[in-house]
Amino acid sequence: MRVELSPITAAVPPSPGPCGVRRLDATPHPGGAGGFNLIGFPGLPPGVVQVENLLGSSYVEEADGVRIFADAFERIVAAALSTDDSLALIARMEEGRRT
């Protein structure tokens, strides 16, 4: 597992966004329903959502639908560890410890 985790810790500091790991014992969140991408511009609310599934991708453009995904994203972020705690957990896992 060390081979898979090392590139994550190496890439996070210059990353434009946070790195948040969700612990296995964390509460459920809407990310389990499938992957999606919020697409927009800085300073503006997301305008489109790309929803991924086994058949490909579909897009949500209606404001109410986009808002549902934006709220879901906020719940996913809230369920994750902070960037510092995430990096510390990954480092412990690289060393072979789980806690």
C-alpha positions in Angstrom: 0.0 0.0 0.0 3.0 2.3 0.5 3.4 2.5 -3.2 -0.1 3.8 -3.7 0.0 6.3 -0.7 3.3 8.0 -1.3 2.2 9.9 -4.4 -0.8 11.3 -2.5 1.3 12.8 0.3 3.8 14.1 -2.2 1.2 15.9 -4.3 -1.0 17.5 -1.6 1.0 20.6 -0.5 1.0 22.3 -4.0 -2.5 21.1 -4.7 -5.1 23.8 -5.5 -7.7 22.1 -3.2 -7.9 20.3 0.1 -7.2 16.6 0.6 -9.8 15.1 2.8 -9.8 11.4 3.8 -13.0 9.9 5.1 -12.5 7.4 7.9 -14.2 4.0 7.5 -16.0 4.6 10.8 -17.4 8.0 9.8 -21.1 8.6 9.3 -22.6 7.8 5.9 -22.5 10.6 3.3 -24.1 11.1 -0.2 -20.8 10.3 -2.0 -21.7 6.6 -1.8 -24.4 7.2 -4.4 -21.8 7.7 -7.1 -19.3 10.1 -8.5 -20.0 13.6 -9.7 -18.2 16.8 -10.6 -19.4 20.3 -9.9 -18.4 22.5 -12.8 -18.2 26.3 -12.5 -16.0 29.3 -12.2 -14.3 30.8 -9.0 -16.6 33.2 -7.2 -19.8 31.9 -8.9 -22.0 29.0 -7.8 -21.5 25.8 -9.9 -23.4 25.9 -13.1 -23.3 22.2 -14.2 -22.9 18.9 -12.6 -21.4 15.9 -14.4 -22.8 12.7 -13.0 -20.8 9.5 -13.7 -22.3 6.1 -14.0 -21.6 2.7 -15.6 -23.0 3.8 -18.9 -21.1 7.1 -19.1 -21.9 10.6 -18.0 -24.9 12.8 -17.8 -25.3 16.4 -17.0 -27.5 18.4 -14.6 -28.0 22.0 -15.5 -31.2 23.1 -13.7 -30.4 25.3 -10.7 -32.4 23.1 -8.2 -30.6 20.0 -9.4 -27.2 21.6 -9.2 -28.0 22.9 -5.7 -28.7 19.3 -4.6 -25.3 18.2 -5.7 -23.6 21.3 -4.2 -25.2 20.5 -0.9 -24.2 16.8 -1.2 -20.6 18.0 -1.8 -20.6 20.1 1.3 -21.8 17.1 3.3 -19.0 15.0 1.9 -16.4 17.6 2.8 -17.9 17.9 6.3 -17.6 14.1 6.8 -13.9 14.1 5.8 -10.9 14.7 8.0 -9.1 18.0 7.7 -6.2 18.2 5.2 -3.6 18.0 8.1 -5.4 15.1 9.7 -5.8 13.3 6.4 -2.1 13.6 5.6 -1.2 12.4 9.1 -3.5 9.3 8.6 -2.0 8.6 5.2 1.5 8.9 6.7 0.6 6.4 9.5 -0.9 4.0 6.9 2.4 4.3 4.9 4.2 3.2 8.1 1.8 0.3 8.5 -0.2 1.7 11.4 -4.0 2.2 11.1 -4.5 4.5 14.1 
